[in-house]
Amino acid sequence: MSDYSDNKHLRLPVTLVLLVGLLLLLWQVAAFTRSSEMDKLQAHIDTNLARYTLSLKNELEKYRSLPALLATNDSMQQVLAAPDDLLIRHHLNTYLERVSLLTGASDIYLMAPTGDTLAASNWQQANSFVGRNFHYRPYFQQAMGGEAGHYFALGTTSRKRGYYFSHPVVRNDEIIGVIVVKIDLNDIEDQWNDPLMDLLVTDIDDIIFISTRSEWKFKSLQPLSQTDLQRIEESLRYVDQKLVSLPVVKRQPLEGGAELITLLENGEASGVGRTLSASQYLALRQRLPEAELNIVALATLSPVQQQVWKAVIGTAITFVVVVLGVLFLLLRRRIHHERQRFKLQATRALEANEARVRAIIDNTQAGLITLDAQGRIETVNPTALMQFGYPAEQLVGRYFSMLVCDRDRPLCWRMITEPADPVAGQQVPVIEAQGKRVAGALFPIELTIVQMSPQGERKFLVTVHDITVRKEYEEHLRQARDLLETRVTERTQDLQHANDRLREEIEEHHRTQEELIQTAKLAVLGQLSAGINHELNQPLTAIRAYADNARSFLERERYQRVGENLEEISGLTARMAKIISPLKVFSRKTSGQAEPVSLRSVRDGAMSILYGRLQGEQVEVQWPSHLDELYVMGDMVRLEQVVVNLISNAIQAMQSSPERRIEITAECEGAEVVLRFRDTGPGIAAADLKKVFEPFYTTKTADEGLGLGLSISHRIVESLGGALVAGNAPDGGALFTLRLRAVAQVVGADA
């Protein structure tokens, strides 16, 4: 009871210590994780910022030298010398328009020293710059000062953001005008896409004019003074845009030039409007001094916070698991001590009841013998006397070893000299030995020798069981087991032989199936041979004629005509090779491996094989136009064979039809691509629909086929994980539906 009370008083302090330790640990983990994730985020921003800076810099550099190049053009000086000559100005307008299209510039225009625009690439547009005055633009003033100008502004005419490059037009060391190139930066803004990072481009006043967040455009990162606002408005840089600063409520400088910024942003909508929420961003800035621009990257800290929470939760779970494990070990140790205490109490109770136990021993059915410390017999119960056949007076005082055979005596003595201690957890061994009766006869026994300590004296209790009957039973069981094992072995061998025969039959079946497929392909080629002969006969006749002509021209020494005839012969042989090539591919054996196959390639191969027959039979095949987008899992050769078989059957079915047309459609249905082959023939009889895929079933004459085409096609499609179904179209004609597994990317695009 006292132990329980002490433990109860210790629980509260230990719990408080554990809670404080947990809080300190979580605080340290959160701080370390946040620091590590912030470093990773900053490194990620640095990499992307450098890439985007280089992209913007390259875009600007493409056009930086264009104004200087255009300023050397004689047309510029001619227009500036005679601004009222409409013909010269028209030529310059068209020239600037072509240059704008070739270079990708938004606008190119020429300005007089007064700031009036004399010619522009957009001269035909409604918002043309021709006739407009831009003398107030800094890029014009820089160029009139003799320098190459550059400037970003919102177009006063087009209302589009643009970056301007200008250069003076000089004649006889006198500035007579300014040429300006404007580029559109919208394409650069569209190329920047990172869901965890916002990119901004600001001018020298930190006003945002390019941003991946549309609501941040034309806002400043820093509050603007009244003087700066007036200067920007007078230059009409942003026309009539209202310039305000972003709601930055806190700035915290970090190492490496980074800055932690807290912004107020619109949150979720409520009953009275939208609530404002503070968002934290990690900001990095990179300057482009030559362009007077700044590129700023703002990355949200949401991923950092998520990693911090994951680390904190994982640490807390680990801490709880460790604490529970320690508590479990302590509880287990306490239970072990309690068990030892209960064992000791049980031993004392046994010693107190020794007399009662002796009475029980005398009446037990097992042989019980007590020995002194030297192994001499002290008492023997009646069962033991009956087992060995000795009277009690002949056993008392003699060594127990006389009751076992010579072979087992050393083991018995070792158990007496080195007895097991049950109190210490040692298991008392049970041994089998040969007992020795009074006449010297041996019999199997099972005995245990246990040490006892009544009143502190060292004694032993020997328990003896006659196991003659059990041994006989075990011998019978052993014989039965041996017989069973023999039968199992024989049965296993029989099953192994049967499995080997079955495997051989399966392999033979596969070989037969492949041979049937190849035979069907060759049968199709045989059916096409007439068309192929016709196709090859014309080139062969032409080759013979060209060869005879070449011989005649050679005799007349007209070598040029000989060369022309040889070229014609070469072209005809190439045509013959093109006719034969698809047939060689079609006749080869398949690899058997499923892979992505384009339905366009299947169509081209099948149509190459059937070209001659389709032309001879005057059959029109209508294929869908979007086969380039459809890919299925299969084997190119096998799919060609299926398509060839289906079209060949349709051709034969339409021989008596006035209109011979095969319509093929293709569409995606879930994870499958479905092809439907419909002909204008009489269709399939209802009685034949269930038999069309049976081997050697055909409604054709003997010389038209063996009836294997549809059967083999059905097996090929099933082996590719698809399905082939026969039916009739509602408006007449046979309809075969072919379902094939679509390639994953096609399924995703369709979904």
BAPAKOL-181696 format. One record per residue (C-alpha): residue number from 1; z, y, x. Coordinates in steps of 0.2 Angstrom, whole numbers, plus 5000, padded with zeros to 4 digits. Layout:
R  num     Z     Y     X
R  NUM     Z     Y     X
...
REM end
This chain:
R  num     Z     Y     X
R    1  5000  5000  5000
R    2  5004  5012  5015
R    3  4987  5008  5023
R    4  4978  5013  5006
R    5  4988  5029  5005
R    6  4984  5034  5023
R    7  4966  5031  5020
R    8  4966  5041  5005
R    9  4973  5056  5014
R   10  4960  5054  5028
R   11  4945  5054  5016
R   12  4945  5073  5012
R   13  4945  5079  5031
R   14  4932  5066  5036
R   15  4921  5071  5021
R   16  4922  5090  5026
R   17  4918  5086  5044
R   18  4903  5076  5039
R   19  4897  5090  5027
R   20  4899  5104  5041
R   21  4890  5093  5053
R   22  4876  5089  5041
R   23  4874  5108  5038
R   24  4873  5112  5056
R   25  4861  5098  5060
R   26  4850  5104  5046
R   27  4850  5122  5052
R   28  4845  5117  5069
R   29  4831  5106  5063
R   30  4825  5120  5052
R   31  4825  5132  5066
R   32  4816  5121  5078
R   33  4803  5115  5065
R   34  4799  5133  5060
R   35  4797  5138  5078
R   36  4786  5124  5082
R   37  4775  5126  5067
R   38  4774  5145  5070
R   39  4768  5141  5087
R   40  4755  5129  5081
R   41  4749  5141  5067
R   42  4748  5155  5080
R   43  4737  5144  5091
R   44  4726  5139  5076
R   45  4724  5158  5072
R   46  4720  5162  5090
R   47  4706  5149  5090
R   48  4698  5154  5074
R   49  4700  5173  5077
R   50  4691  5171  5094
R   51  4677  5161  5085
R   52  4675  5174  5071
R   53  4676  5188  5083
R   54  4662  5181  5094
R   55  4652  5178  5078
R   56  4653  5196  5072
R   57  4650  5202  5090
R   58  4634  5192  5091
R   59  4628  5198  5074
R   60  4630  5216  5080
R   61  4622  5213  5097
R   62  4606  5207  5089
R   63  4603  5224  5082
R   64  4611  5236  5095
R   65  4595  5238  5105
R   66  4583  5238  5090
R   67  4584  5257  5087
R   68  4581  5261  5106
R   69  4565  5250  5105
R   70  4559  5258  5089
R   71  4562  5275  5096
R   72  4548  5272  5109
R   73  4535  5269  5096
R   74  4521  5282  5095
R   75  4521  5282  5076
R   76  4539  5289  5076
R   77  4533  5304  5087
R   78  4517  5307  5076
R   79  4527  5308  5060
R   80  4540  5319  5068
R   81  4526  5330  5074
R   82  4517  5331  5058
R   83  4530  5327  5044
R   84  4518  5333  5030
R   85  4504  5320  5035
R   86  4506  5308  5021
R   87  4494  5295  5029
R   88  4504  5294  5045
R   89  4520  5293  5035
R   90  4513  5279  5024
R   91  4508  5269  5040
R   92  4526  5271  5047
R   93  4534  5266  5030
R   94  4524  5250  5030
R   95  4528  5247  5048
R   96  4546  5249  5046
R   97  4546  5238  5031
R   98  4538  5224  5041
R   99  4550  5226  5055
R  100  4565  5225  5043
R  101  4558  5209  5036
R  102  4555  5201  5053
R  103  4572  5206  5060
R  104  4583  5204  5045
R  105  4589  5222  5045
R  106  4594  5229  5028
R  107  4586  5246  5031
R  108  4577  5256  5044
R  109  4573  5274  5043
R  110  4568  5289  5053
R  111  4577  5306  5051
R  112  4571  5323  5056
R  113  4583  5335  5066
R  114  4588  5343  5049
R  115  4595  5326  5043
R  116  4580  5323  5031
R  117  4573  5305  5030
R  118  4555  5306  5033
R  119  4551  5287  5033
R  120  4561  5271  5028
R  121  4558  5253  5026
R  122  4564  5254  5007
R  123  4551  5267  5003
R  124  4545  5257  4988
R  125  4562  5254  4980
R  126  4570  5265  4967
R  127  4584  5270  4978
R  128  4573  5274  4993
R  129  4580  5284  5007
R  130  4564  5295  5009
R  131  4568  5313  5006
R  132  4587  5311  5007
R  133  4598  5320  5019
R  134  4611  5311  5029
R  135  4616  5325  5042
R  136  4634  5323  5038
R  137  4634  5305  5045
R  138  4643  5303  5062
R  139  4629  5291  5068
R  140  4616  5305  5065
R  141  4627  5318  5074
R  142  4630  5306  5089
R  143  4611  5303  5091
R  144  4607  5321  5090
R  145  4619  5323  5104
R  146  4609  5312  5114
R  147  4619  5296  5113
R  148  4616  5279  5104
R  149  4626  5280  5089
R  150  4635  5266  5079
R  151  4645  5268  5063
R  152  4651  5258  5048
R  153  4651  5266  5031
R  154  4647  5262  5012
R  155  4630  5267  5008
R  156  4629  5283  4997
R  157  4613  5278  4989
R  158  4614  5259  4989
R  159  4633  5258  4987
R  160  4633  5243  4999
R  161  4643  5240  5015
R  162  4633  5242  5031
R  163  4634  5245  5049
R  164  4623  5258  5056
R  165  4614  5259  5074
R  166  4605  5275  5078
R  167  4596  5282  5093
R  168  4587  5298  5097
R  169  4568  5300  5097
R  170  4564  5310  5113
R  171  4548  5319  5118
R  172  4547  5329  5134
R  173  4566  5328  5136
R  174  4569  5335  5119
R  175  4577  5326  5104
R  176  4565  5328  5089
R  177  4572  5315  5077
R  178  4584  5300  5075
R  179  4579  5282  5071
R  180  4593  5272  5061
R  181  4595  5253  5058
R  182  4607  5247  5045
R  183  4612  5229  5044
R  184  4621  5221  5029
R  185  4638  5212  5034
R  186  4639  5202  5017
R  187  4632  5187  5025
R  188  4646  5187  5039
R  189  4659  5188  5025
R  190  4652  5173  5016
R  191  4653  5163  5032
R  192  4671  5165  5034
R  193  4680  5152  5024
R  194  4698  5145  5028
R  195  4709  5141  5013
R  196  4725  5144  5024
R  197  4719  5160  5033
R  198  4712  5177  5027
R  199  4701  5187  5038
R  200  4699  5206  5038
R  201  4688  5218  5048
R  202  4694  5236  5049
R  203  4688  5252  5056
R  204  4697  5263  5069
R  205  4708  5270  5054
R  206  4713  5252  5050
R  207  4704  5253  5033
R  208  4698  5236  5027
R  209  4679  5235  5024
R  210  4676  5216  5026
R  211  4689  5204  5019
R  212  4690  5186  5012
R  213  4701  5193  4998
R  214  4691  5205  4987
R  215  4706  5214  4981
R  216  4710  5220  4999
R  217  4694  5229  5002
R  218  4694  5247  5005
R  219  4713  5247  5008
R  220  4722  5251  5024
R  221  4734  5241  5034
R  222  4743  5257  5039
R  223  4748  5272  5028
R  224  4735  5286  5031
R  225  4740  5304  5033
R  226  4733  5318  5023
R  227  4723  5324  5038
R  228  4715  5307  5040
R  229  4711  5305  5022
R  230  4702  5322  5021
R  231  4692  5318  5037
R  232  4686  5301  5030
R  233  4682  5309  5013
R  234  4671  5323  5021
R  235  4661  5310  5031
R  236  4658  5301  5014
R  237  4661  5285  5024
R  238  4667  5276  5008
R  239  4659  5288  4996
R  240  4671  5289  4981
R  241  4682  5273  4984
R  242  4700  5277  4982
R  243  4709  5273  4998
R  244  4726  5266  4997
R  245  4737  5256  5009
R  246  4742  5237  5006
R  247  4760  5235  5000
R  248  4767  5230  5016
R  249  4786  5230  5014
R  250  4791  5223  5031
R  251  4783  5221  5048
R  252  4791  5210  5062
R  253  4783  5210  5079
R  254  4782  5193  5088
R  255  4777  5187  5105
R  256  4759  5185  5110
R  257  4754  5201  5100
R  258  4757  5192  5083
R  259  4766  5201  5069
R  260  4775  5194  5054
R  261  4770  5204  5038
R  262  4778  5203  5021
R  263  4766  5209  5007
R  264  4769  5212  4988
R  265  4756  5202  4978
R  266  4753  5199  4960
R  267  4762  5183  4954
R  268  4761  5173  4938
R  269  4758  5182  4921
R  270  4773  5186  4910
R  271  4775  5193  4893
R  272  4775  5211  4899
R  273  4762  5209  4913
R  274  4761  5201  4930
R  275  4776  5199  4941
R  276  4776  5204  4959
R  277  4780  5192  4973
R  278  4783  5194  4991
R  279  4772  5183  5002
R  280  4773  5181  5021
R  281  4759  5181  5033
R  282  4757  5178  5052
R  283  4745  5192  5058
R  284  4734  5192  5074
R  285  4722  5206  5079
R  286  4708  5207  5091
R  287  4698  5223  5094
R  288  4680  5226  5097
R  289  4680  5243  5106
R  290  4662  5244  5108
R  291  4659  5243  5089
R  292  4675  5253  5085
R  293  4681  5238  5074
R  294  4696  5227  5073
R  295  4696  5209  5067
R  296  4713  5204  5059
R  297  4718  5186  5054
R  298  4732  5184  5041
R  299  4738  5166  5039
R  300  4750  5161  5025
R  301  4767  5153  5030
R  302  4767  5141  5015
R  303  4762  5126  5027
R  304  4776  5131  5039
R  305  4789  5131  5025
R  306  4782  5114  5018
R  307  4784  5107  5036
R  308  4802  5114  5037
R  309  4807  5107  5020
R  310  4800  5090  5025
R  311  4809  5090  5042
R  312  4826  5095  5033
R  313  4824  5082  5019
R  314  4819  5069  5032
R  315  4834  5073  5043
R  316  4846  5073  5028
R  317  4840  5056  5022
R  318  4842  5049  5040
R  319  4860  5057  5042
R  320  4865  5049  5025
R  321  4858  5032  5030
R  322  4867  5032  5046
R  323  4884  5037  5038
R  324  4882  5024  5025
R  325  4878  5011  5039
R  326  4894  5016  5048
R  327  4904  5015  5033
R  328  4897  4998  5029
R  329  4901  4991  5047
R  330  4919  4998  5045
R  331  4921  4990  5028
R  332  4914  4973  5035
R  333  4927  4974  5049
R  334  4941  4977  5037
R  335  4936  4962  5026
R  336  4935  4951  5042
R  337  4953  4955  5046
R  338  4959  4952  5028
R  339  4950  4934  5029
R  340  4960  4930  5045
R  341  4976  4935  5037
R  342  4973  4924  5022
R  343  4968  4909  5034
R  344  4985  4911  5043
R  345  4994  4911  5026
R  346  4985  4895  5021
R  347  4990  4886  5037
R  348  5008  4890  5035
R  349  5007  4884  5017
R  350  4999  4867  5023
R  351  5013  4865  5036
R  352  5026  4867  5022
R  353  5018  4854  5011
R  354  5015  4841  5025
R  355  5026  4827  5017
R  356  5016  4829  5001
R  357  5000  4828  5010
R  358  5006  4811  5019
R  359  5008  4803  5002
R  360  4990  4809  4997
R  361  4983  4802  5014
R  362  4991  4785  5011
R  363  4982  4783  4994
R  364  4965  4790  4999
R  365  4949  4780  5000
R  366  4945  4785  5018
R  367  4953  4777  5033
R  368  4966  4789  5040
R  369  4975  4787  5057
R  370  4987  4799  5066
R  371  4988  4800  5085
R  372  5000  4808  5097
R  373  4996  4820  5111
R  374  4990  4805  5122
R  375  4979  4797  5109
R  376  4991  4783  5104
R  377  4991  4777  5086
R  378  5007  4782  5076
R  379  5002  4779  5058
R  380  4988  4770  5049
R  381  4985  4771  5030
R  382  4980  4755  5020
R  383  4961  4759  5020
R  384  4960  4760  5039
R  385  4969  4743  5040
R  386  4957  4735  5028
R  387  4942  4743  5038
R  388  4947  4736  5055
R  389  4957  4720  5049
R  390  4972  4723  5060
R  391  4990  4722  5054
R  392  5000  4739  5056
R  393  5012  4731  5070
R  394  4997  4727  5081
R  395  4990  4745  5080
R  396  5005  4756  5082
R  397  5008  4762  5099
R  398  4991  4757  5106
R  399  4976  4768  5111
R  400  4964  4773  5097
R  401  4950  4768  5109
R  402  4952  4750  5105
R  403  4945  4753  5088
R  404  4928  4759  5094
R  405  4915  4751  5105
R  406  4914  4754  5124
R  407  4899  4766  5122
R  408  4908  4778  5110
R  409  4925  4779  5119
R  410  4920  4793  5131
R  411  4915  4804  5116
R  412  4931  4800  5106
R  413  4942  4804  5122
R  414  4933  4821  5124
R  415  4937  4826  5106
R  416  4955  4822  5109
R  417  4956  4831  5126
R  418  4945  4846  5120
R  419  4949  4847  5101
R  420  4941  4860  5090
R  421  4952  4873  5083
R  422  4948  4877  5065
R  423  4960  4892  5065
R  424  4949  4900  5078
R  425  4934  4897  5068
R  426  4928  4881  5078
R  427  4919  4868  5067
R  428  4926  4850  5068
R  429  4912  4839  5073
R  430  4908  4823  5063
R  431  4901  4809  5074
R  432  4894  4792  5070
R  433  4900  4778  5081
R  434  4902  4759  5081
R  435  4919  4753  5075
R  436  4927  4736  5082
R  437  4936  4724  5070
R  438  4949  4712  5075
R  439  4937  4698  5079
R  440  4926  4710  5089
R  441  4913  4712  5076
R  442  4904  4730  5076
R  443  4901  4740  5060
R  444  4894  4758  5058
R  445  4908  4772  5055
R  446  4908  4790  5053
R  447  4924  4799  5060
R  448  4932  4816  5063
R  449  4946  4820  5075
R  450  4956  4835  5070
R  451  4971  4842  5079
R  452  4987  4845  5070
R  453  5003  4855  5075
R  454  5017  4850  5063
R  455  5033  4858  5069
R  456  5024  4864  5085
R  457  5020  4846  5091
R  458  5002  4842  5096
R  459  4995  4828  5085
R  460  4978  4822  5079
R  461  4972  4816  5062
R  462  4957  4803  5063
R  463  4947  4801  5047
R  464  4936  4785  5046
R  465  4922  4781  5034
R  466  4913  4764  5033
R  467  4895  4769  5032
R  468  4887  4752  5032
R  469  4880  4754  5014
R  470  4873  4771  5018
R  471  4865  4765  5034
R  472  4856  4751  5024
R  473  4851  4764  5012
R  474  4844  4776  5026
R  475  4834  4762  5033
R  476  4826  4759  5016
R  477  4822  4777  5015
R  478  4815  4778  5032
R  479  4803  4763  5028
R  480  4798  4772  5012
R  481  4795  4788  5021
R  482  4784  4779  5035
R  483  4774  4771  5021
R  484  4772  4788  5012
R  485  4766  4797  5028
R  486  4754  4783  5031
R  487  4747  4785  5014
R  488  4746  4804  5015
R  489  4737  4803  5032
R  490  4724  4791  5024
R  491  4722  4803  5009
R  492  4721  4818  5020
R  493  4707  4810  5030
R  494  4698  4806  5014
R  495  4699  4824  5008
R  496  4693  4830  5025
R  497  4678  4819  5024
R  498  4674  4825  5006
R  499  4676  4843  5012
R  500  4664  4840  5026
R  501  4651  4833  5014
R  502  4653  4847  5002
R  503  4651  4860  5016
R  504  4635  4851  5021
R  505  4629  4851  5003
R  506  4633  4870  5001
R  507  4623  4874  5018
R  508  4608  4864  5012
R  509  4609  4873  4995
R  510  4608  4890  5004
R  511  4594  4884  5015
R  512  4584  4878  5000
R  513  4588  4895  4991
R  514  4581  4905  5006
R  515  4565  4893  5007
R  516  4562  4896  4988
R  517  4564  4915  4990
R  518  4552  4915  5005
R  519  4540  4903  4995
R  520  4540  4916  4980
R  521  4536  4930  4992
R  522  4521  4920  4999
R  523  4516  4916  4982
R  524  4515  4935  4978
R  525  4505  4938  4994
R  526  4493  4924  4988
R  527  4491  4933  4971
R  528  4487  4949  4980
R  529  4475  4941  4992
R  530  4460  4945  4982
R  531  4464  4964  4982
R  532  4468  4963  5000
R  533  4451  4955  5004
R  534  4442  4969  4994
R  535  4452  4982  5004
R  536  4448  4974  5020
R  537  4430  4970  5016
R  538  4424  4988  5015
R  539  4431  4994  5032
R  540  4424  4978  5040
R  541  4407  4982  5033
R  542  4408  5000  5039
R  543  4414  4994  5057
R  544  4398  4982  5058
R  545  4387  4997  5053
R  546  4395  5009  5065
R  547  4394  4996  5079
R  548  4375  4993  5076
R  549  4372  5012  5076
R  550  4382  5014  5092
R  551  4371  5001  5100
R  552  4355  5010  5095
R  553  4362  5027  5101
R  554  4367  5019  5117
R  555  4350  5013  5120
R  556  4343  5030  5117
R  557  4357  5038  5128
R  558  4364  5048  5114
R  559  4382  5046  5121
R  560  4389  5059  5109
R  561  4384  5050  5094
R  562  4390  5034  5102
R  563  4408  5042  5104
R  564  4408  5048  5086
R  565  4404  5030  5080
R  566  4418  5023  5091
R  567  4430  5036  5083
R  568  4425  5031  5066
R  569  4428  5012  5071
R  570  4445  5017  5078
R  571  4450  5025  5061
R  572  4444  5011  5051
R  573  4454  4998  5061
R  574  4470  5010  5059
R  575  4466  5009  5040
R  576  4466  4990  5041
R  577  4482  4989  5050
R  578  4490  5001  5037
R  579  4484  4989  5024
R  580  4491  4973  5033
R  581  4507  4981  5039
R  582  4517  4981  5023
R  583  4512  4963  5020
R  584  4519  4958  5037
R  585  4535  4967  5033
R  586  4536  4959  5015
R  587  4533  4942  5022
R  588  4547  4942  5035
R  589  4564  4934  5031
R  590  4579  4945  5027
R  591  4594  4948  5038
R  592  4605  4945  5023
R  593  4616  4960  5028
R  594  4620  4973  5014
R  595  4617  4991  5020
R  596  4613  5008  5012
R  597  4594  5008  5006
R  598  4584  5022  5000
R  599  4575  5019  4983
R  600  4561  5030  4990
R  601  4558  5018  5004
R  602  4559  5003  4992
R  603  4546  5011  4981
R  604  4534  5015  4996
R  605  4535  4997  5002
R  606  4532  4989  4985
R  607  4517  5001  4981
R  608  4509  4998  4998
R  609  4510  4979  4995
R  610  4503  4981  4977
R  611  4491  4995  4980
R  612  4475  4985  4980
R  613  4480  4975  4964
R  614  4486  4990  4954
R  615  4469  4998  4958
R  616  4459  4983  4954
R  617  4469  4980  4937
R  618  4468  4999  4933
R  619  4487  4999  4931
R  620  4497  5016  4931
R  621  4514  5016  4938
R  622  4526  5031  4934
R  623  4540  5033  4946
R  624  4554  5045  4944
R  625  4553  5061  4956
R  626  4572  5061  4962
R  627  4572  5044  4972
R  628  4575  5053  4988
R  629  4593  5057  4982
R  630  4597  5039  4977
R  631  4604  5026  4989
R  632  4610  5008  4985
R  633  4619  4994  4994
R  634  4607  4980  4997
R  635  4594  4973  5009
R  636  4577  4982  5010
R  637  4566  4966  5011
R  638  4575  4958  4996
R  639  4574  4974  4985
R  640  4556  4976  4989
R  641  4553  4957  4983
R  642  4563  4961  4967
R  643  4552  4976  4963
R  644  4536  4968  4968
R  645  4540  4953  4956
R  646  4545  4964  4942
R  647  4529  4975  4943
R  648  4518  4959  4946
R  649  4525  4951  4930
R  650  4522  4967  4921
R  651  4504  4968  4927
R  652  4501  4950  4921
R  653  4509  4954  4904
R  654  4497  4969  4901
R  655  4481  4960  4905
R  656  4476  4960  4886
R  657  4483  4978  4883
R  658  4471  4993  4881
R  659  4483  5004  4889
R  660  4491  4998  4906
R  661  4506  5008  4911
R  662  4522  5004  4919
R  663  4536  5017  4917
R  664  4551  5016  4929
R  665  4567  5027  4927
R  666  4582  5029  4938
R  667  4599  5036  4935
R  668  4617  5035  4941
R  669  4630  5027  4929
R  670  4647  5028  4937
R  671  4647  5018  4953
R  672  4630  5010  4949
R  673  4612  5015  4950
R  674  4602  5009  4935
R  675  4583  5006  4936
R  676  4573  5002  4920
R  677  4555  4994  4921
R  678  4546  4996  4905
R  679  4528  4990  4902
R  680  4515  4993  4888
R  681  4512  4974  4886
R  682  4517  4964  4870
R  683  4535  4961  4876
R  684  4545  4945  4878
R  685  4547  4933  4863
R  686  4565  4931  4856
R  687  4565  4913  4860
R  688  4560  4916  4878
R  689  4573  4930  4882
R  690  4587  4917  4887
R  691  4575  4907  4898
R  692  4566  4920  4908
R  693  4578  4918  4923
R  694  4577  4899  4923
R  695  4568  4891  4938
R  696  4550  4885  4935
R  697  4550  4892  4917
R  698  4534  4902  4914
R  699  4522  4906  4900
R  700  4508  4909  4913
R  701  4494  4897  4917
R  702  4496  4885  4932
R  703  4486  4895  4943
R  704  4495  4911  4939
R  705  4513  4907  4946
R  706  4526  4894  4948
R  707  4539  4902  4937
R  708  4551  4906  4952
R  709  4549  4925  4953
R  710  4561  4931  4940
R  711  4574  4917  4944
R  712  4574  4922  4962
R  713  4575  4940  4958
R  714  4590  4937  4947
R  715  4598  4927  4961
R  716  4594  4941  4974
R  717  4602  4955  4963
R  718  4617  4944  4960
R  719  4620  4941  4978
R  720  4619  4960  4981
R  721  4633  4963  4968
R  722  4621  4969  4955
R  723  4614  4963  4938
R  724  4596  4960  4931
R  725  4594  4960  4912
R  726  4578  4956  4902
R  727  4574  4964  4885
R  728  4562  4973  4875
R  729  4560  4992  4873
R  730  4562  4999  4855
R  731  4545  5006  4855
R  732  4537  4990  4862
R  733  4534  4982  4878
R  734  4546  4972  4890
R  735  4561  4981  4897
R  736  4570  4975  4913
R  737  4586  4983  4918
R  738  4591  4982  4936
R  739  4609  4988  4941
R  740  4613  4990  4959
R  741  4629  4996  4968
R  742  4627  5015  4973
R  743  4632  5021  4990
R  744  4649  5030  4989
R  745  4642  5048  4994
R  746  4629  5046  4979
R  747  4643  5042  4967
R  748  4653  5057  4973
R  749  4639  5069  4971
R  750  4635  5063  4954
R  751  4653  5064  4948
REM end
